[in-house]
Amino acid sequence: MRIDKFLNSVNLTKRRSIAEDMLANKVVFLNDIAVKKAKEVKIGDTIKLQYLEYDEVYKILQIPKTKSTPKSAQGEYVCQIK
């Protein structure tokens, strides 16, 4: 699954356009490398989102089969790393 679709599908961003904007501004890193929106994600990869005042790092546990998942199921797909 493409990283822009993944970010939106597991509710790390509210809309896919926000994910695409973050990727265009190079604030999303996959395994510590800034990536473009077409980059494929795999189980075990780490995603780092850089915000102005803090960073959030997630490990991919599972790839969703559907376009959207409930926010309550987010823990099945990613876990936050401190």
Residue pairs with C-beta under 8 A, 6 or more apart in sequence:
1 9
1 40
1 41
1 63
1 64
2 37
2 38
2 39
2 40
2 41
3 19
3 23
3 28
3 30
3 35
3 37
3 38
3 39
3 40
3 41
3 47
4 16
4 19
4 20
4 23
4 37
4 38
5 16
5 19
5 67
6 12
6 41
6 60
6 63
6 64
7 13
7 16
7 19
7 22
7 28
7 47
8 14
8 15
8 16
8 18
8 19
8 68
9 64
9 66
9 67
9 68
9 69
9 77
10 64
10 69
10 74
10 77
10 78
11 69
11 71
11 74
12 19
12 47
12 49
12 58
12 74
12 78
13 19
13 22
19 28
19 37
20 37
22 28
22 49
23 35
23 36
23 37
24 37
26 34
27 49
27 50
27 51
28 34
28 35
28 47
28 48
28 49
28 50
29 35
29 47
29 48
29 50
30 39
30 41
30 45
30 46
30 47
31 45
31 46
32 46
32 48
41 47
41 60
41 63
42 60
42 63
43 60
43 61
43 62
43 63
44 59
44 60
45 59
45 60
46 57
46 58
46 59
46 60
46 81
47 57
47 58
47 59
47 60
47 78
48 55
48 56
48 57
48 58
49 55
49 56
49 57
49 58
56 80
57 80
57 81
57 82
58 78
58 79
58 80
58 81
59 78
59 79
59 81
60 77
60 78
61 76
61 77
61 78
61 79
62 76
62 77
63 77
64 77
69 76
69 77
